[in-house]
Amino acid sequence: MKAIAVHPRVPNSIHLRDIPEPSIDSIPGGRGVLVEVLRVGVDGTDRDILQGLYGAPPPGDDFLVNGHENLGRVLQVGPNVSSRIRPGSLVVATVRRPGKSIYDTIGMQDMTTDAVYYERGINLLHGYLSERYVEAADFVVPLPETVASTGCLLEPFTVAEKGIRQAIEIQRRLRVWRPLRACVLGAGSIGLIATALLRLRGVEVVVYSRRPRPYRNSDLAEELGAVYVSSSDTTLPQAAAAHGPFDLMFEATGYGPMAFEAAASLGTDGVLVLASVTGGDTTTTIPADRINQGFVLGNKVMVGTVNAALADFEQGVSDMIAAEAFFPGWPAKLLTTRVAGLDAFQDLADHLLNDKSAIKVFVEVKPPA
């Protein structure tokens, strides 16, 4: 069957190849699920892999099948799969698989302490940009048909879900903490999804990003009832003075120095969630004493978040349904850039590398019924 793959660490090696059909019997214990792929979204991680900056193939292969933001329909299940997953079900598979740490053994592989980790389509495991895949039922999440057109957004939803969940878990120390005002840094797909999740929770949100409004991303933020502020005409301290204090800040710009700008603008008892995976060696000058003093005297927290747990996928399904109910048609507007099939792998690469206006690029492997 067809698949889109790269040779990891080899820049611009994206190609179409034939790979063996997956076998449901490869999953032990009768727990296998055979899935026909419908749509696969791609993001900055995929771009880094395409550029040869990241990724590793599974043992024994010199290639890696791309794609971790998947949506598919179940073709066949093993005899010991729960009836909540059955042929015809719409499903999304999670990304990270357990390793050997204590966290992995209790289903918290997103918090692993292993130096080596396993992520489908990213590191040491093939991804979902193929016609079909097989996965263990433990890592397959069913979705209702009401989100068939936007289901490939579930994985990016979970990135924001985990970050917000971590902030709430940390702030249980304050007994009555509830965020009233938040600032989301960055208006890409993750930033916009984080804005939607916070608005669903009744939080007033400022979206702070580089480009002046109006444009598509600022319009989408404002459709949610958020305030859009451009860094081209307003500094972050000015935004905090006008719209804060910010109880929660969610950094999703992909620009490392912004983390320290945010730290300097966080409100008392606030949480700064860092979601950007930044490469390179960018350096910056920061007001170290002011940031340190503010965090000590203000009981502030900075936390990094990566990947997501099964609970975040399940909460993401609920929030995708809620987002469609409260903001009809909004989630579909994130799917800006369609690539028609696996054969169009070069179009996929061109959009990832060159299309600065795209919010979410996705491959239509097979249109949802």
Residue pairs with C-beta under 8 A, 6 or more apart in sequence:
1 18
1 19
1 20
1 21
1 130
1 131
1 132
2 16
2 17
2 18
2 19
2 130
2 131
2 342
2 343
3 16
3 17
3 18
3 19
3 65
3 126
3 129
3 130
3 131
3 342
4 14
4 15
4 16
4 65
4 66
4 67
4 129
4 130
4 342
4 345
4 348
4 363
5 14
5 15
5 16
5 17
5 19
5 63
5 64
5 65
5 66
5 129
6 13
6 14
6 15
6 49
6 50
6 55
6 63
6 64
6 66
7 13
7 57
7 62
7 63
7 64
8 49
8 52
8 54
8 55
8 56
8 57
8 63
8 64
9 52
9 55
9 56
10 52
11 50
11 51
11 52
12 50
12 51
12 52
12 349
13 52
14 50
14 66
14 345
14 346
14 348
14 349
15 345
16 342
16 343
16 345
17 63
19 65
19 126
19 130
21 132
22 34
22 132
22 133
22 134
23 32
23 134
24 32
24 33
24 34
24 76
24 77
24 78
24 134
25 32
26 32
26 134
27 33
27 78
27 134
27 135
27 136
29 78
29 80
30 78
30 79
30 80
30 81
31 78
31 80
31 81
31 136
31 137
31 138
32 77
32 78
32 81
32 134
32 135
32 136
32 137
33 74
33 76
33 77
33 78
33 81
33 85
33 91
33 134
33 135
33 136
33 137
33 140
34 74
34 75
34 76
34 77
34 132
34 133
34 134
35 72
35 73
35 74
35 75
35 91
35 93
35 132
35 133
35 134
35 135
35 140
36 72
36 73
36 74
36 75
36 131
36 132
36 366
37 70
37 71
37 72
37 128
37 129
37 130
37 131
37 132
37 133
37 365
37 366
38 71
38 72
38 73
38 151
38 152
38 364
38 365
38 366
38 367
38 368
39 70
39 71
39 151
39 152
39 362
39 363
39 364
39 365
39 368
40 67
40 69
40 70
40 71
40 127
40 128
40 129
40 152
40 362
40 363
40 365
41 67
41 69
41 152
41 153
41 155
41 156
41 335
41 360
41 361
41 362
41 363
42 66
42 67
42 69
42 348
42 352
42 361
42 362
42 363
43 69
43 156
43 189
43 360
44 254
44 277
45 54
45 68
45 122
45 277
46 66
46 67
46 68
46 121
46 352
47 352
47 353
48 54
48 55
48 279
49 55
49 64
49 66
49 122
50 66
50 349
50 352
50 353
51 353
53 279
54 122
54 123
54 279
55 64
55 122
55 123
56 64
56 123
56 124
57 63
57 64
57 124
58 64
58 124
58 125
58 126
59 124
61 126
64 121
64 126
64 127
65 121
65 126
65 127
65 128
65 129
65 130
66 121
66 127
66 129
67 121
67 127
67 128
67 129
67 363
68 95
68 119
68 120
68 121
68 122
68 127
68 128
68 155
69 128
69 152
69 153
69 154
69 155
69 156
69 362
70 92
70 93
70 127
70 128
70 133
70 152
70 155
71 90
71 91
71 92
71 143
71 151
71 152
71 154
71 368
72 90
72 91
72 92
72 93
72 128
72 133
73 88
73 89
73 90
73 91
73 368
73 369
74 85
74 86
74 87
74 88
74 89
74 90
74 91
74 140
75 87
75 132
76 87
77 85
77 86
77 87
77 137
78 137
80 137
81 137
82 137
84 142
85 91
85 137
85 140
85 142
89 142
90 142
90 143
90 144
90 145
90 147
90 148
90 151
90 368
91 140
91 141
91 142
91 143
92 140
92 141
92 143
92 151
92 152
92 154
92 155
92 313
93 120
93 128
93 133
93 135
93 139
93 140
93 141
94 139
94 140
94 141
94 308
94 310
94 313
95 119
95 120
95 121
95 122
95 155
95 307
95 308
96 109
96 110
96 112
96 117
96 118
96 119
96 120
96 307
97 109
97 118
97 119
97 120
97 125
97 139
98 104
98 105
98 107
98 109
98 112
98 118
99 109
99 112
99 114
99 116
99 117
99 118
100 114
101 112
101 113
101 114
102 113
103 109
103 111
103 112
103 113
104 112
104 114
107 309
107 310
108 309
109 117
109 307
109 309
110 162
110 306
110 307
110 308
110 309
110 312
111 309
116 124
117 123
117 124
118 124
118 125
119 125
119 307
120 126
120 127
120 128
121 127
121 128
121 129
126 133
129 342
129 363
129 365
130 342
130 365
131 342
131 365
131 366
139 310
141 154
141 310
141 313
141 314
141 317
143 151
143 154
143 317
143 320
144 317
144 321
146 321
146 324
147 154
147 317
147 320
147 321
147 324
147 331
148 368
148 369
149 332
149 335
149 368
150 320
150 324
150 331
150 332
150 334
150 335
151 320
151 368
152 335
152 362
153 189
153 193
153 320
153 331
153 334
153 335
153 360
154 313
154 316
154 317
154 320
155 308
155 313
156 189
156 190
156 193
156 360
157 193
157 197
157 316
157 319
157 320
158 308
158 312
158 313
158 315
158 316
159 190
159 193
159 275
159 305
159 307
159 308
160 190
160 193
160 194
160 197
160 250
160 275
161 197
161 308
161 312
161 315
161 316
161 319
162 305
162 307
162 308
162 309
162 312
163 194
163 250
163 273
163 275
163 305
164 194
164 197
164 198
164 201
164 248
164 250
164 273
165 311
165 312
165 315
166 273
166 303
166 305
167 179
167 248
167 271
167 273
167 301
167 303
170 271
170 301
170 303
171 177
171 269
171 271
171 301
174 269
177 247
177 269
178 247
179 198
179 201
179 203
179 247
179 248
179 271
180 203
180 204
180 247
181 203
181 204
181 205
181 206
181 243
181 244
181 245
181 246
181 247
181 248
181 267
182 198
182 203
182 204
182 205
182 206
182 246
182 247
182 248
182 249
182 250
183 205
183 206
183 207
183 208
183 236
183 239
183 240
183 243
183 244
183 246
183 248
183 249
183 250
183 262
183 265
184 191
184 194
184 195
184 198
184 205
184 206
184 207
184 208
184 226
184 249
184 250
184 252
185 191
185 208
185 209
185 236
185 249
185 250
185 251
185 252
185 253
185 258
185 262
186 208
186 209
186 251
186 252
186 253
186 254
186 258
186 276
187 207
187 209
187 211
187 217
187 218
187 220
187 221
187 228
188 217
188 252
188 253
188 254
188 359
189 334
189 359
189 360
190 252
190 275
191 207
191 209
191 250
191 252
191 253
192 207
192 217
192 220
192 221
192 224
192 334
192 359
193 334
194 250
194 252
194 275
195 205
195 207
195 221
195 224
195 226
196 224
196 319
196 323
196 327
196 330
196 331
197 319
198 205
198 248
198 250
199 205
199 224
199 225
199 226
199 326
200 319
200 322
200 323
200 326
203 248
204 227
204 243
205 221
205 224
205 225
205 226
205 227
206 226
206 227
206 228
206 229
206 239
206 243
206 244
206 246
207 218
207 221
207 226
207 227
207 228
207 229
208 229
208 230
208 231
208 234
208 236
208 239
209 217
209 218
209 228
209 229
209 230
209 231
209 253
210 230
210 231
210 232
210 253
211 217
211 218
211 230
211 232
212 230
212 232
212 233
213 219
213 222
213 228
213 230
216 336
216 357
216 359
217 359
218 228
218 230
220 330
220 333
220 334
220 359
221 228
222 228
223 327
223 330
224 327
224 330
227 243
229 239
229 243
234 242
236 261
236 262
236 264
236 265
237 264
237 265
239 265
240 246
240 265
240 267
244 265
244 267
245 267
245 268
245 270
246 265
246 266
246 267
246 270
247 267
247 269
247 270
247 271
248 270
248 271
248 272
248 273
249 262
249 265
249 266
249 270
249 271
249 272
249 273
250 273
250 275
251 258
251 259
251 262
251 272
251 273
251 274
251 275
251 276
252 275
252 276
253 276
254 276
254 277
254 278
255 276
255 278
255 282
256 276
256 278
256 280
256 282
256 284
257 282
257 284
257 286
258 276
259 272
259 274
259 276
259 302
260 284
260 286
260 291
262 272
263 272
263 286
263 291
263 294
263 295
263 300
263 302
264 286
264 287
264 290
264 291
264 294
266 272
266 294
266 298
266 300
267 298
267 300
268 298
268 299
268 300
269 298
269 299
269 300
270 298
270 300
270 301
271 300
271 301
271 302
271 303
272 300
272 301
272 302
272 303
273 303
273 304
273 305
274 302
274 303
274 304
274 305
275 304
275 305
275 306
277 306
294 300
295 301
295 302
308 316
320 331
323 330
323 331
324 330
324 331
333 359
334 359
334 360
335 359
335 360
335 362
336 357
336 358
336 359
336 360
336 361
337 351
337 355
337 358
337 359
337 360
337 361
337 362
338 362
338 364
339 347
339 348
339 351
339 361
339 362
339 363
339 364
340 347
340 364
341 363
341 364
341 365
342 363
342 365
344 363
348 361
348 363
351 358
351 361
352 361
355 361
